[in-house]
Amino acid sequence: SAPTSMPTTGLSALLERLRDLLGDNAVLTGTDVTNREVDWLSKAPCHAAAILRPATPHQVQEIMRLCHAARQPVVTHGGLTGLVHGAEAQPEELVISLERLNAIEHLDPVAGTIQVQAGVPLQRVQEAAAAADMQFPVDLGARGSCTIGGNIATNAGGNRVIRFGMMRQQVIGLEAVLANGELISSMSPMLKNNAGYDLKQLFIGSEGTLGIVTRAVLRLQPALTDTRTALVACPSFDAVTTLLTRLRHQLGGSLSAFEVMWQSHFALIAEHSGRHTPPLATSAPYYALVESLSADSDRHQSLFERAMEDAFAQGLVEDAVIAQSGTQRESLWAIRDDIEGIVEALSPLMAFDVSLPIEHMQDYVSGVETELRSRWPEARLVVFGHLGDGNLHLSVSISENTQATRHEVEHCLYQPLAALNGSISAEHGIGLEKRDWLPISRSPAELALMTTLKQALDPHGLLNRDKVLRWPQSGGESI
Ligand code: FAD
């Protein structure tokens, strides 16, 4: 099929060589490219000159050797669920999709590790771990589509960070291809390995700007099959934070999720969307979805129920539903996970992911709301968060949806974070969307060091150019 844009002679020649190297079915052009959506929220099509589908880490190396020689910029694609435009590609760029690097290579039940290729979807790793009576604890709504490589590149967080940490905490070993095609193998499965710099950390959370992750060794946890879940209504923000502190202690470290929905968010999804049966009245100011995981069911059940009774007795909770079955648990989580319902109800929607100290959250949210309403009286703000991680997700809907308005809204949300020592990105990364706001969360010295690292690993800016850090528009090809 015809290429998406007319390639330059150099690009045509490069694509010919890549076809020879990978085979025709591994080089997609034309509608095979434009039919792919690179942005989960806007459904924008892919504009790259071609999509390359290597089947082995060695083929990724070969691609990068050729692209390096031709100074050809590339963008890496995992499951395309990222939320900061990190997978967008320009018409003159090539996409490297890791969809065929999808093997689970080895599971070691004694060491408690699993070795996988980067294109494996998260859910398949969770299922493989469960089949071996273990668990892979990172979990997020996009589990069926997002890939381990994408999770590593974005240092994904999700629903159980409070107990198990982010993706970074699960990665024991990693393999990545550099911009010049060199393969860096840090695949040692050893938990303890202090032999010099921990190079794998460079690639975790750097959003594909320093290397292409091709394989990883991940840490597994023992299966914790007894799950206790409750949705509780809290009368105040103080009650929410006190409840969090109490549950951490009372549940003896088994608290695995503490997801808080502001009334506006809960009412919109549970009631107005028509997509769920509201499990609780929707008039309380805050709702928390609380989950605890343990291997020991009898003791765990009584611990959890006692903690809930105490919370009632102390006035921290005014209403609650405790899941009595897996199906009930799923329907409670379906409310929290219903991002599509939010998008449907609030379209056009601007979605934000920030972190800040819990003690400042309530003032931050009400300050943002006041500021938005003073500029756009019709503005709607709905909020939920992985509260125990200091992470809030804010969705804003206003009728104007121009670039200029978006910038003003971003200013309202991001500027207050500077004084609070907060972050403009808790877990989604920077991509293109937040790049120009990075100085709010990083000092000039930190930004300079990031630039030095980029320059050392990718001096020609071939990997995810312009993402995270702006690629200079003038002044030669090196930063
Ligand atoms: P992609 O979207 O394909 O890529 C994301 C970025 O990583 C891009 O910059 C890409 O170039 C780069 N990249 C991808 N693969 C590689 C690789 N192998 N090597 C180098 N760079 C690579 N995120 C959270 O953290 N927590 C959540 O709770 C959460 N919930 C979500 C819920 C929904 C419904 C959706 C749609 C998204 C959610 N996300 C969440 C965001 C997203 O799922 C994560 O960012 C995920 O880790 C991205 O993985 P992916 O394979 O889809 O990556």
Boltz pocket constraint, residues with backbone or C-beta under 6 A from the ligand:
constraints:
  - pocket:
      binder: B
      contacts: [[A, 38], [A, 40], [A, 75], [A, 76], [A, 77], [A, 78], [A, 79], [A, 80], [A, 81], [A, 82], [A, 83], [A, 85], [A, 86], [A, 87], [A, 98], [A, 118], [A, 139], [A, 140], [A, 141], [A, 142], [A, 145], [A, 146], [A, 147], [A, 148], [A, 149], [A, 150], [A, 151], [A, 152], [A, 153], [A, 154], [A, 155], [A, 156], [A, 157], [A, 158], [A, 159], [A, 207], [A, 208], [A, 209], [A, 211], [A, 212], [A, 213], [A, 214], [A, 337], [A, 339], [A, 427], [A, 428], [A, 431], [A, 464], [A, 467]]
      max_distance: 6.0
